[in-house]
């Protein structure tokens, strides 16, 4: 994989390459930023760049192994789940899902945790990186480089390491094997041990400019310029979000349908139907539940801004805007902050493994109360 597959992020790419050219590459990097902005794509492309320097010519040529991401000195670490077929004393490691990972990443480096959970066959599980993974990584990195150059360890979402794994990885970073480079791809760095954060060089990856996403949609996906402009604004700096919007039957369409249903039921005070709605929400996995609540927050914001009549301030799809024409007046100064606080409490409760049926039924009842405030 090369940097050509990364959408935008020219500044970060130049900075990474310059570190190598000037001989000041740190042994541990951490790319931080929101989901979908290209951190994982940058990490993989940079890892391939480092390993291509091991080629016989030393000119950075991409080998067939790198094109297929099958280079023996390229190691991936990512969150995993425990399958029913695994023994009770087995700690899942990345190698248990190497086939699924390779298939997914070869389709493209822009994918979400939910995509990865689906690829692993997870149902309602939380994916983590176990202590067994750090033991496996120590073993792999202790071997000599097959090409006599760099060894690259890409760690996707290190904030999902359990404490035992984090402590072992800390020791490995403090005393890294020779010519080993760690590249961490992190979305919530505050959840990492402070001792790990202090031993890596952090690089913040910003959201992709609207113009860059718009141009990529036209050039790479042959999207009509007008539609590309709307999609680019809706993507909010995330190329992954832009790709998701292109898919037929997207998750956002489902979320919009659920949002519209909730608002209509809440306005009409149909408590029995609201209970059924909450049961539908409870059937989703926790990651999807949190994504719906993020969608809810966005729709509250967009409908509130719609009332101002400034199209430049609104970031909605055509279907979302069609609903907002009649609904937006119900989101006002009296309830917008309270609705925000309500959704954020729900996200916190879901993250703490609260009973989803209770959380969403209470959520729907409180929405019904807030919706009539003026």
Buried (B, 14 or more C-beta within 10 A) or exposed (E): BBBEBBBBBEEBBEEBBEBBEEEEBEBBBBBBBBBBBBBBBBBBBBBBBBBBBBBEEEEBEBBEBBEEBEBEBBBBBBBBBBBEEEEEEEBBBBBBBEEBBBEBBEEBBBBBBBBBBBBBEBEEBBBBBBBBBBBBBBEBBEEEBEBEBBBBBBBBBBBBBBEBBBBBBBEBBEEBBEBBBBBBBBBEBEEBBEEBBEBBEBBEBBBBEBEBBBBBBBEEEEBEEEBBBBBBBBBBBBBBBBBBBEEEEBBBBBBBEBBBBBBEBBBEEBEEBBBEBBEEBBEBBBBBBBBBBBBBBBBBBBBBBBBEEEEEEBBBBEEBBEBBEEBBEBBEEEBBEBBBEBBEBBBEBBEEEBEBBEBBBBBBBBBBEBBEEE
